[in-house]
């Protein structure tokens, strides 16, 4: 089993999207929840099947019982059988750029392994590695060395996920990063355009720079929706589940919140304003990381202005998130993967929430091994 940041050729993605039969099962992995997406073709009734399923075992329930419960949930949703392609956003995943000499006598694989060993803080024998060589047209003029993006994860983490998925009856074909899963569906209308992609998952957030269906850089921050909802629950003294609903559902505007409750406490901060104040530090960190990623690519690769920002995840439509990103980066925010070759979703929120899983679902068969 390998992990990849490499994107398949556009024609391979096109073939997969047009092929008869169902798509693969796309899965976005998270410690406590997984998101699943499969496109089912049934004549004129073609549609996405999307589900978010709990992974945590109920107190007193064995891991075997929990796996059986997950199997039942998958069967009832029609999400069993077929190949599985998954994306993992975890703080334990390292993605970093290196350069290698194409003219060197040492094989390319060996050069990459040697450079990767310099970056890892644990033994190379305990890591699962993969890499993608960036195309020449993205390099700065005059640069002879090849730019390579390396992806590394602890073998123990990969083995754990293989075991958990297998216990649920899911046999993994390919494991990707969020940016890799979605790169082929971004910026296809104008080749050469550069985009930022921010994917907020359960336990981590991926910040990536994409161009011509390639991942130029990806950083995975050690916080995601779980930490944001915990922070909100602590400050507002509300149940965590209620805070999740507040972040992922349709947040009422300050005016709507006031109209809905005429006796609202005038000293209580408006809902949207309170969320922005509490989560502001994390969201501003996101702006800084995104700006740094763009700055790195401009400094070490060809300098190309960013054409836009795509935000995915279940909080992609959160007004404070969109406002802080737009103001901090000066880019228009697009929620989810619009256009491209992915079949459309029924709603804007689903398109953002299940974008990573959907990108996995159409990963071409010939690029899964």
C-alpha positions as CSV (number, residue, x, y, z in Angstrom):
1,X,0.0,0.0,0.0
2,X,1.4,3.4,-1.0
3,X,0.2,6.9,-0.4
4,X,0.3,9.4,-3.2
5,X,0.3,13.1,-3.9
6,X,0.5,12.5,-7.6
7,X,-2.5,13.4,-9.8
8,X,-3.7,11.2,-12.6
9,X,-3.8,12.6,-16.2
10,X,-6.9,14.6,-17.0
11,X,-7.9,12.2,-19.7
12,X,-7.9,9.4,-17.1
13,X,-10.2,11.3,-14.9
14,X,-12.5,12.1,-17.8
15,X,-12.8,8.4,-18.7
16,X,-13.6,7.5,-15.1
17,X,-16.3,10.1,-14.8
18,X,-18.0,8.9,-18.1
19,X,-17.6,5.2,-17.5
20,X,-20.7,3.0,-17.0
21,X,-21.4,1.5,-13.6
22,X,-21.0,3.0,-10.2
23,X,-18.0,5.0,-9.1
24,X,-15.5,3.7,-6.5
25,X,-16.3,4.4,-2.9
26,X,-14.6,7.6,-1.9
27,X,-13.8,8.0,1.8
28,X,-12.5,10.9,3.8
29,X,-11.0,9.5,7.0
30,X,-11.2,11.0,10.4
31,X,-10.6,9.6,13.9
32,X,-14.2,9.8,15.0
33,X,-16.1,10.1,11.7
34,X,-15.7,9.1,8.1
35,X,-17.4,10.7,5.1
36,X,-18.3,8.5,2.2
37,X,-19.4,9.3,-1.3
38,X,-20.3,7.1,-4.3
39,X,-21.9,8.1,-7.5
40,X,-24.6,5.6,-8.5
41,X,-25.7,5.4,-12.2
42,X,-29.2,4.2,-12.6
43,X,-30.4,5.6,-16.0
44,X,-32.1,9.0,-15.4
45,X,-31.8,8.5,-11.7
46,X,-28.0,9.0,-11.4
47,X,-27.1,10.5,-8.1
48,X,-24.6,10.8,-5.3
49,X,-24.9,8.7,-2.2
50,X,-23.2,10.6,0.7
51,X,-23.0,9.7,4.3
52,X,-21.2,10.7,7.5
53,X,-20.7,7.7,9.8
54,X,-19.5,7.6,13.4
55,X,-16.4,5.4,14.1
56,X,-16.1,5.8,17.9
57,X,-17.3,2.7,19.7
58,X,-20.2,3.2,22.1
59,X,-19.2,2.8,25.8
60,X,-19.2,-0.9,26.7
61,X,-19.1,-2.0,23.0
62,X,-16.2,-4.0,21.8
63,X,-14.2,-3.1,18.6
64,X,-15.7,-6.1,16.9
65,X,-19.2,-4.9,17.8
66,X,-18.4,-1.4,16.6
67,X,-17.1,-2.8,13.3
68,X,-20.3,-4.8,12.9
69,X,-22.4,-1.7,13.5
70,X,-20.4,0.2,10.9
71,X,-20.9,-2.7,8.4
72,X,-24.7,-2.5,9.0
73,X,-24.6,1.3,8.4
74,X,-22.7,0.8,5.2
75,X,-25.1,-1.9,3.9
76,X,-28.2,0.2,4.7
77,X,-26.7,3.2,2.8
78,X,-25.9,1.1,-0.2
79,X,-22.2,1.7,0.2
80,X,-20.8,-1.8,0.3
81,X,-18.7,-3.6,-2.3
82,X,-16.3,-2.3,-4.9
83,X,-13.0,-0.5,-4.7
84,X,-12.3,2.0,-2.0
85,X,-10.1,5.1,-2.4
86,X,-9.6,7.2,0.7
87,X,-8.0,10.5,1.7
88,X,-6.3,11.0,5.0
89,X,-5.8,14.4,6.7
90,X,-3.8,13.8,9.8
91,X,-1.2,15.8,11.8
92,X,1.0,12.8,11.5
93,X,1.2,13.1,7.7
94,X,4.2,15.1,6.4
95,X,4.2,16.7,2.9
96,X,7.4,18.5,2.0
97,X,9.2,19.7,-1.2
98,X,12.7,18.6,-2.1
99,X,14.9,18.9,-5.1
100,X,16.9,16.2,-6.9
101,X,19.4,16.2,-9.7
102,X,18.0,14.5,-12.9
103,X,21.5,14.0,-14.2
104,X,22.9,12.3,-11.1
105,X,24.1,8.8,-11.3
106,X,22.0,7.8,-8.2
107,X,18.5,6.6,-9.2
108,X,15.6,9.0,-8.6
109,X,14.0,6.9,-6.0
110,X,17.2,6.7,-4.0
111,X,17.7,10.5,-4.2
112,X,14.2,11.1,-2.9
113,X,14.6,8.6,0.0
114,X,17.9,10.3,1.0
115,X,16.3,13.7,1.0
116,X,13.2,12.5,2.8
117,X,15.3,11.0,5.6
118,X,16.7,14.5,6.3
119,X,13.2,15.8,7.0
120,X,11.7,13.0,9.1
121,X,11.9,13.0,12.9
122,X,11.5,9.2,13.1
123,X,13.3,6.3,11.4
124,X,12.8,5.9,7.7
125,X,12.1,2.2,8.2
126,X,9.0,3.2,10.1
127,X,7.6,5.4,7.3
128,X,5.5,4.9,4.2
129,X,6.8,7.2,1.4
130,X,5.6,8.3,-2.0
131,X,6.4,11.3,-4.1
132,X,5.4,13.3,-7.2
133,X,7.8,15.0,-9.6
134,X,6.5,18.5,-10.6
135,X,6.3,19.2,-14.3
136,X,9.1,21.2,-15.9
137,X,6.8,24.1,-16.9
138,X,6.1,24.9,-13.3
139,X,9.8,25.3,-12.4
140,X,11.6,28.6,-12.4
141,X,13.5,29.3,-15.6
142,X,17.2,28.3,-15.4
143,X,16.6,25.7,-12.6
144,X,18.2,22.4,-13.5
145,X,17.2,20.4,-10.4
146,X,13.8,18.7,-10.5
147,X,11.2,19.8,-7.9
148,X,9.7,16.9,-6.0
149,X,6.8,16.7,-3.5
150,X,7.3,14.0,-0.9
151,X,4.5,12.5,1.2
152,X,5.4,10.5,4.3
153,X,3.3,8.9,7.1
154,X,4.1,6.6,10.0
155,X,3.7,3.0,8.9
156,X,1.8,2.4,12.2
157,X,-0.8,4.9,11.2
158,X,-1.3,3.3,7.8
159,X,-1.6,-0.2,9.2
160,X,-4.1,1.1,11.8
161,X,-6.4,2.5,9.1
162,X,-6.0,-0.6,6.9
163,X,-7.1,-2.7,9.8
164,X,-10.0,-0.5,10.7
165,X,-11.3,-0.3,7.2
166,X,-10.9,-4.1,6.7
167,X,-12.8,-4.8,9.8
168,X,-15.7,-2.7,8.4
169,X,-15.6,-4.7,5.1
170,X,-13.8,-2.0,3.1
171,X,-10.7,-3.0,1.1
172,X,-8.5,0.0,0.4
173,X,-7.1,0.4,-3.1
174,X,-5.4,3.8,-2.7
175,X,-4.7,6.3,0.0
176,X,-4.3,10.0,-0.9
177,X,-4.0,13.4,0.7
178,X,-7.0,15.7,0.5
179,X,-5.3,18.0,-2.1
180,X,-4.3,15.0,-4.2
181,X,-7.9,13.7,-4.2
182,X,-9.2,17.1,-5.5
183,X,-6.4,18.4,-7.7
184,X,-7.8,17.0,-10.9
185,X,-11.1,18.9,-10.4
186,X,-9.6,22.4,-9.8
187,X,-8.9,25.0,-12.4
188,X,-9.6,22.9,-15.5
189,X,-11.1,25.7,-17.5
190,X,-7.9,27.8,-17.8
191,X,-4.7,25.8,-17.9
192,X,-1.9,27.2,-15.9
193,X,-4.0,29.0,-13.3
194,X,-2.9,28.6,-9.7
195,X,-5.4,28.0,-6.9
196,X,-5.4,27.8,-3.1
197,X,-7.3,24.8,-1.6
198,X,-8.3,24.7,2.0
199,X,-9.9,21.5,3.2
200,X,-11.1,21.4,6.8
201,X,-11.5,17.8,7.9
202,X,-12.3,16.3,11.3
203,X,-8.9,16.4,13.0
204,X,-6.8,18.4,10.6
205,X,-6.9,21.0,7.9
206,X,-5.1,20.8,4.5
207,X,-3.8,23.9,2.9
208,X,-2.5,23.4,-0.6
209,X,-1.5,25.2,-3.8
210,X,-2.7,23.6,-7.0
211,X,-1.9,24.3,-10.7
212,X,-2.7,22.4,-13.8
213,X,-4.1,19.5,-11.8
214,X,-0.9,19.2,-9.8
215,X,-0.3,19.7,-6.1
216,X,2.6,22.1,-5.8
217,X,2.6,22.3,-2.0
218,X,0.5,20.9,0.8
219,X,0.6,21.6,4.5
220,X,-1.6,19.7,7.0
221,X,-2.4,21.8,10.1
222,X,-2.9,19.9,13.5
223,X,-6.5,21.1,14.0
224,X,-9.8,20.7,12.2
225,X,-13.5,20.8,12.9
226,X,-13.2,18.9,16.1
227,X,-10.9,21.4,17.8
228,X,-13.1,24.3,16.5
229,X,-16.2,22.9,18.0
230,X,-14.5,22.2,21.3
231,X,-13.2,25.7,21.5
232,X,-16.7,27.1,20.8
233,X,-18.3,24.8,23.4
234,X,-15.8,26.0,26.0
235,X,-16.4,29.7,25.4
236,X,-20.2,29.6,24.9
237,X,-20.8,26.9,27.5
238,X,-22.8,24.9,25.0
239,X,-22.9,21.1,24.3
240,X,-20.3,20.1,21.6
241,X,-23.0,18.6,19.4
242,X,-24.9,21.9,19.4
243,X,-21.7,23.8,18.5
244,X,-21.1,21.4,15.6
245,X,-24.5,22.1,14.3
246,X,-23.9,25.8,14.6
247,X,-20.7,25.5,12.6
248,X,-21.8,23.1,9.9
249,X,-25.5,24.1,9.5
250,X,-27.0,27.2,8.2
251,X,-25.8,29.8,10.7
252,X,-28.4,32.6,11.3
253,X,-27.3,36.1,10.6
254,X,-27.2,38.5,13.5
255,X,-30.5,40.1,12.3
256,X,-32.2,36.7,11.9
257,X,-31.0,35.6,15.4
258,X,-32.6,38.8,16.9
259,X,-35.9,38.3,15.0
260,X,-36.2,34.7,16.1
261,X,-36.0,35.6,19.8
262,X,-37.5,38.9,20.8
263,X,-36.3,38.5,24.4
264,X,-32.7,37.9,23.5
265,X,-30.2,39.2,26.0
266,X,-28.9,42.5,24.6
267,X,-25.6,42.0,26.4
268,X,-25.0,38.6,24.6
269,X,-22.8,38.9,21.5
270,X,-24.6,38.2,18.2
271,X,-24.2,34.6,17.0
272,X,-22.0,35.3,14.0
273,X,-20.0,37.9,15.7
274,X,-19.3,35.6,18.7
275,X,-18.2,32.8,16.5
276,X,-15.8,35.0,14.6
277,X,-14.3,36.4,17.8
278,X,-13.8,33.0,19.4
279,X,-12.5,31.2,16.3
280,X,-10.7,34.3,14.9
281,X,-7.1,33.2,16.1
282,X,-7.4,29.8,14.3
283,X,-8.9,31.3,11.2
284,X,-6.2,34.0,11.0
285,X,-3.6,31.2,11.4
286,X,-5.2,29.7,8.3
287,X,-4.7,32.9,6.4
288,X,-1.1,33.1,7.4
289,X,-0.4,29.4,6.4
290,X,-2.2,29.9,3.1
291,X,-0.2,33.1,2.4
292,X,3.0,31.3,3.3
293,X,2.2,28.5,0.9
294,X,1.6,30.9,-2.0
295,X,4.8,32.8,-1.1
296,X,6.9,29.7,-1.1
297,X,5.6,28.6,-4.6
298,X,6.3,32.1,-5.9
299,X,9.8,32.1,-4.5
300,X,10.9,28.6,-5.6
301,X,8.7,27.8,-8.6
302,X,7.4,30.0,-11.4
303,X,5.6,33.0,-9.9
304,X,1.9,32.9,-10.8
305,X,-0.9,35.0,-9.2
306,X,-3.5,32.9,-7.4
307,X,-6.7,32.9,-9.4
308,X,-9.0,31.9,-6.5
309,X,-9.5,30.0,-3.3
310,X,-11.5,26.8,-2.9
311,X,-12.7,25.9,0.5
312,X,-14.1,22.4,1.3
313,X,-15.4,20.7,4.4
314,X,-18.6,20.9,6.4
315,X,-17.7,24.5,7.6
316,X,-17.0,25.8,4.1
317,X,-20.1,27.9,4.1
318,X,-19.5,29.4,7.5
319,X,-19.7,33.2,7.0
320,X,-16.9,34.2,9.5
321,X,-14.5,31.7,7.7
322,X,-15.3,33.1,4.3
323,X,-15.0,36.7,5.4
324,X,-11.7,36.3,7.2
325,X,-10.2,34.3,4.2
326,X,-11.4,36.8,1.6
327,X,-10.2,39.8,3.6
328,X,-6.9,38.2,4.6
329,X,-6.0,36.8,1.2
330,X,-7.7,39.1,-1.2
331,X,-9.2,36.2,-3.1
332,X,-12.8,35.2,-3.9
333,X,-13.9,32.1,-2.0
334,X,-15.6,29.2,-3.8
335,X,-17.3,26.5,-1.7
336,X,-16.7,23.0,-2.9
337,X,-15.7,21.8,-6.4
338,X,-17.8,23.6,-8.9
339,X,-17.6,22.7,-12.6
340,X,-15.0,20.3,-13.8
341,X,-15.9,16.6,-14.4
342,X,-17.5,15.7,-11.1
343,X,-21.3,15.2,-11.3
344,X,-23.1,18.0,-9.5
345,X,-24.4,17.6,-6.0
346,X,-27.9,18.4,-4.9
347,X,-26.9,21.2,-2.6
348,X,-24.1,23.7,-1.9
349,X,-23.3,22.3,1.5
350,X,-23.1,18.7,0.3
351,X,-20.8,19.8,-2.5
352,X,-18.4,21.3,0.1
353,X,-18.8,18.6,2.8
354,X,-18.2,15.6,0.5
355,X,-15.8,17.2,-2.0
356,X,-12.8,15.2,-0.8
357,X,-14.7,11.9,-0.7
358,X,-16.1,12.7,-4.2
359,X,-12.7,13.3,-5.6
360,X,-11.6,9.9,-4.3
361,X,-14.7,8.3,-5.8
362,X,-13.6,9.2,-9.3
363,X,-9.9,8.4,-8.9
364,X,-9.1,6.4,-12.1
365,X,-8.8,2.6,-11.7
366,X,-5.4,2.5,-13.5
367,X,-3.9,4.9,-11.0
368,X,-5.1,3.1,-7.8
369,X,-2.3,0.6,-7.5
